[in-house]
Amino acid sequence: MRRYARRMTVHPFMVWNLYLAAIPAVVAVLLFRRPNRPGVAWFAGFGVWLLFLPNAPYVLTDVVHLREDLLRSQSPTHTYAVLATYAAFFAAGLVSYVVSLQLFRRFLREAISRRLVLPALLIVHALSIVAVYIGRFMRVNSWDVVFAPRAVLDSLLRVPHASSLAVFVIMFLVVGFGTFATYAVGEQLWARMKRLTNEVNRAVR
């Protein structure tokens, strides 16, 4: 039984990545849920949010370990458990990303011209994908911006190449599609929950 439990345990770094992925959603709730007059503390929090935002979609890149885990699987049950675990991790990362961006979008609609909201979101998305790329392929962390800025700069300078730009475009589109799909599903579920709640309230009355 213990041996089977060990096979079911996910990689510790995936759990750590999931914790990091939750940070931008938590910070976004604190920053953007209520309109606040930006001050020094707000801009500091915004910097933290922007630095940690890429950790949410970064969870998707852990798919590179999926094949290894499937090859180690010793039973169909364990294979299904591995697939379900990865799916849950990917969904959690996308949900954190969607929540962060939607709260940011709502804040922008009140802070700037609505014509600039979509360009601003696309810029933030592009910056996040660049950070995901250098995080996965060049092993740079969010906190390296503070503790190892030279390494971050060197990594950024290595990005503009044909191969890396191709990977960047693919990641931009894949994560963008996943984000849109997660948002659409969430909107449908939220609408159904609201209708169900209203029906229950009418029935109780």
Buried (B, 14 or more C-beta within 10 A) or exposed (E): EEEEEEBEEBBEEBEEBBEBBBBBBBBBEBBBEEEEEEEEEEEEBBEBBBBBBBBBBBBBBBEEBBEEBEEEBEEEEBBEBBBEBBEEBBBBBBBBBBBBBBBBBBBBEEEEEEEEBEEBBEEBBEEBBBBBBBBBBBEBBBEBBEEBEEBBEEBBEEBEEEEBEEBBEEBBEEBBEBBEEBBEBBEEEEEEEEEEEEEEEEEEE
